C-alpha cells in the first residue's frame, strides 16, 4: 500500500452520498476515500479508445475535477471503441463531446478541457495543476512527453496501451523510481510501429483496459490496495490471458536493475501492447544482440533443404505472402513459451518476419533456449525481391 495521494475534501452532500453509496461500503474507501476522490484533480491525456472508458468511470466514481487533453475531432470510425462519444458528436471536438457526456452522468464533476496537442512547450503548464495523470495516448512522442513531464513534476502516471488484441497497463512514478523509460528506454524509429488506425484494435478491449486504468486511479487517490508500480499487466485478449511482468526501475531503492529483469519485461513488451510483434521496428527495450547470426536470401536458397524455416509474423500477414515451406509460429508464442516446444532442436533453424526486426528478437530467444537459430536479413521483403514467385 501507499499513502493516499489526495487529502479529503469537504463533507459529502446528500446527493454525493447517494451516488457513492456502493463506494462507501468498501473497506479502504468509505466516506473518507470518497471525499478524497471528490477533492482529486485528474488529467486524462487523450479522449480516445482508452481515455473514453477512463473518463466515464472516473466521473462515475466521483472524481471532482477531470482535465481532458485532446485536439482531435470525433470521427465515425472512433465510435467502435471510443464509447464516450455518440453518433451525434461526429465532427465535434472530442473534449467537448466528452464534457457533455460527463455532465450527463454527473453534473457535479468539474471538467477542464484542453483542446490542444500536448507539446514540450505546453505540457508542464497544463499538467502541473493536477494530482495525477492518465496517459491514454496512441503515439510514442506524446507518451514520452507525458512521462518525462510528470517525472519533473513528481506526478504519478497511469499508463495503458492497446493494439489489435493485446494490451498493457502500468503505473509509473519517478518518486518510486519507475518511469516509462524503465520499460522502453527510447522510442522506436518513426513509422516502425503502427497506430490503431493502421493495425486495428478490438473495441471491447479498450473498455477492459480503461476500466483497469480507472481502478488504478481510484487506488492511488484513496491509498487503498497495491498499485501497478513496478509491474506491467499484460493482456492477451485472444487467449483470454492476463499476466504480469515485473519491472524494476534502475533507481528504485538505490539498486541496479536485477540481471534478467529488463529482458523479461521487454520480451513481453515486444510481443504485446506498445510494441506490436505484427510489425517490424527495433524494440529499444529488448535490444538485439549483434551476435545473433544472420542469413542472406542467397544463403537461405542454398541451404533451404538443410534448415527449418519459421515465420514469426501473424497469420494475417502470412496469408498475404509467405515463403514456401515455412512454419508459422508468431513471435508472441515464442516469447511466452506457449509454442517453443514446436521448434526442432536437431536441425538449424532460420526465422523470418517482414523485414528482419521480429526475426532478430526471435532468433535471440531461440538461441537462449538452446536452438541453433539465425534470422533472415531483410525478411520476406528481401526474399520477394530476390526469389521469383
Residue, then its C-alpha position, 0 to 999 in steps of 0.5 A: x500500500x501507499x499513502x493516499x495521494x489526495x487529502x479529503x475534501x469537504x463533507x459529502x452532500x446528500x446527493x454525493x452520498x447517494x451516488x457513492x453509496x456502493x463506494x462507501x461500503x468498501x473497506x479502504x474507501x468509505x466516506x473518507x476515500x470518497x471525499x478524497x476522490x471528490x477533492x482529486x484533480x485528474x488529467x486524462x491525456x487523450x479522449x480516445x479508445x482508452x481515455x473514453x472508458x477512463x473518463x466515464x468511470x472516473x466521473x462515475x466514481x466521483x472524481x471532482x475535477x477531470x482535465x481532458x487533453x485532446x485536439x482531435x475531432x470525433x470521427x465515425x470510425x472512433x465510435x467502435x471503441x471510443x464509447x464516450x462519444x455518440x453518433x451525434x458528436x461526429x465532427x465535434x471536438x472530442x473534449x467537448x463531446x466528452x464534457x457533455x457526456x460527463x455532465x450527463x452522468x454527473x453534473x457535479x464533476x468539474x471538467x477542464x478541457x484542453x483542446x490542444x496537442x500536448x507539446x514540450x512547450x505546453x505540457x508542464x503548464x497544463x499538467x502541473x495543476x493536477x494530482x495525477x495523470x492518465x496517459x491514454x495516448x496512441x503515439x510514442x512522442x506524446x507518451x514520452x512527453x507525458x512521462x518525462x513531464x510528470x517525472x519533473x513534476x513528481x506526478x504519478x502516471x497511469x499508463x495503458x496501451x492497446x493494439x489489435x488484441x493485446x494490451x498493457x497497463x502500468x503505473x509509473x512514478x519517478x518518486x518510486x523510481x519507475x518511469x516509462x523509460x524503465x520499460x522502453x528506454x527510447x522510442x522506436x524509429x518513426x513509422x516502425x510501429x503502427x497506430x490503431x488506425x493502421x493495425x486495428x484494435x478490438x473495441x471491447x478491449x479498450x473498455x477492459x483496459x480503461x476500466x483497469x486504468x480507472x481502478x488504478x486511479x481510484x487506488x492511488x487517490x484513496x491509498x487503498x490496495x497495491x498499485x501497478x508500480x513496478x509491474x506491467x499487466x499484460x493482456x492477451x485478449x485472444x487467449x483470454x490471458x492476463x499476466x504480469x511482468x515485473x519491472x524494476x526501475x534502475x533507481x528504485x531503492x538505490x539498486x541496479x536493475x536485477x540481471x534478467x529483469x529488463x529482458x523479461x519485461x521487454x520480451x513481453x513488451x515486444x510481443x504485446x501492447x506498445x510494441x506490436x510483434x505484427x510489425x517490424x521496428x527495433x524494440x529499444x527495450x529488448x535490444x538485439x544482440x549483434x551476435x545473433x547470426x544472420x542469413x542472406x536470401x542467397x544463403x537461405x536458397x542454398x541451404x533451404x533443404x538443410x534448415x527449418x524455416x519459421x515465420x514469426x509474423x501473424x497469420x494475417x500477414x502470412x496469408x498475404x505472402x509467405x515463403x514456401x515451406x515455412x512454419x508459422x509460429x508468431x513471435x508472441x508464442x515464442x516469447x511466452x513459451x506457449x509454442x517453443x516446444x514446436x521448434x526442432x532442436x536437431x536441425x538449424x533453424x532460420x526465422x523470418x518476419x517482414x523485414x528482419x526486426x521480429x526475426x532478430x528478437x526471435x532468433x535471440x530467444x531461440x538461441x537462449x533456449x538452446x536452438x541453433x537459430x539465425x534470422x533472415x536479413x531483410x525478411x520476406x521483403x528481401x526474399x520477394x525481391x530476390x526469389x521469383x514467385 
